[in-house]
Amino acid sequence: MDAKECSPRFPWGSFLKNLAAIALPIAFQNLLTTTASMVDTMMVAPLGELSVGALGLCAQFSSLMFSGYWGFVGGGMLFISQYWGSSEDDGIERSYGMTWVCMMTVALVFGCLAVFTPGLVMKIYTDKTAIQEIGASYLRIVGFAYVMQVFSMAMSCLLRSTERVRIPMVASIASVATNLILNWVFIYGHLGAPAMGIRGAALATTCAAAVNVLSIYLLAWKSGYPYLFRVRGHFRWSREHLKNFFAKCFPILCNEILVGIGNMAINVTLGRQPEHVIAAVAVFRTLEGLIIGFFAGFSNAASVLVGKCVGAGELDTAYARAKRLVYLCSGVILAANLALFAVHRPILTRMSLSGASYEAGVWLLVIYGAASVIRMGNWIQNDTYRAAGDAVYGTVLEIVFMYVLVLPCVLLSGFVLHLPYWAIFLCCYIDEPIRYVLMQIHLYSGKWVKPVTEAGMAALPGFLEGRRRKA
């Protein structure tokens, strides 16, 4: 995409072309990763519902780690995409270095918790002793994968923000293939290996994470990609750089951590339900990952397409793109939900759900299918605001509604009123319609455009004056 594409006249053809060029490889990469998780669940399924439930709860611990580092990914993409738009190599390298250090710190903390205190982690998520023991044996091994997984995510953040999306996609193909083959080898003991059960799935995941890191490095080196290997530039920071970086990252980080803690409380509530519900939730989370993984491609593309124009000072085009991206991505999620529900029966049964657990899985999918279109609309708007420099508005809304409305309803329905699991699950989405209305008002105001580059800041007064005249 060149600078001409950031012209005031909105070009639908090149917009969709560039959206697809960025979004589809990322979506495919995420789908590969999520499909590997789904296959993990399918391959563990013959070990019983307890193993499926334990695997699902371990995935929730990984999701909490995701919440811990994703704030830095959001901040990193904000800076890298805008510096990419203004062709500032030093800014790209410096931003990646700060992002990498912060993400790896989070990875080390969670890796140590998984390896050295897995029993304590599992006791937080469920009161079922059998599930705790199975999950602890998995975490003890998969904890070694966390550092490598986050390392590859940091590199992918850099590559995606500079529109080099094929490298992480190809690396994911190699990683997923490794995971599938080694699952077959280690879980059931083929090719002379011992049958390790769920511990075999953990070992396969760890090996696949190593393959992912090595593949990204080798492919980037072979293609002559510069920013990943200028190590000295990654750590050329000043106090002003750090202050600016953390000022933008802090709201996003607070959002992800506090929402992650809130989601952990929700999962703890659901983890106290009957065992068939725990198994259904585990399977649902895997399928939810398919939708989120597919959607994340479009969300990342939105961040790059909007952030690049903001960094280049083409603010009217950034505004025009943001409006279209919200509705376009919501439509894509609706189509993805319908496709998933069309094939839900064979998927749920293949993932060991039957009888009461199958019925619970269907209910979870129905509720999610109705709520996720609005939820993803909120997500794409928040990511767009962040890429344009506004890391506060969506963060405040999400945190306030999580702790004032969602969590009280979930905890009250689960621990006090003892409502059915589907009612507890429905409470998880009670805030989404209200937030959507407020996010739309903010979108059309244009106040979320807050550049960090000189070109963007120079264009800001004219853009704001234009928005005031049109209001």
Buried (B, 14 or more C-beta within 10 A) or exposed (E): BEEEBBEEEBBEEBBEEBBBBBBBBBBBBBBBBBBBBBBBBBBBBEBBBBBBBBBBBBBBBBBBBBBBBBBBBBBBBBBBBBBBBBEBEEBBBBBBBBBBBBBBEBBEBBBEBBBEBBEEBBBBBBEBEBBBBBBBBBBBBBBBBBBBBBBBBBBBBBBBBBBBBBBBBBBBBBBBBBBBBBBBBBBBBEEEBEEBBBBBBBBBBBBBBBBBBBBBBEBBEEEEBEBBEBEEBBEEBEEEBEEBBBEBBBBBBBBBBBBBBBBBBBBBBBBBBEBBBBBBBBBBBBBBBBBBBBBBBBBBBBBBBBBBBBBBBBBBBBBBBBBBBBEBBBEBBBEBBEEBBEEBEEBBEEBBBEEBBBBBBBBBBEBBBEBBBBBBBBBBBBBBBBBBBBBBBBBEBBBEBBBEBBBEBBBEBBEEEEBEBBBBBBBBBBBBEBBBEBBBEBBEEBBBBBBBBEBBBEBBEEBBEBBEEEE
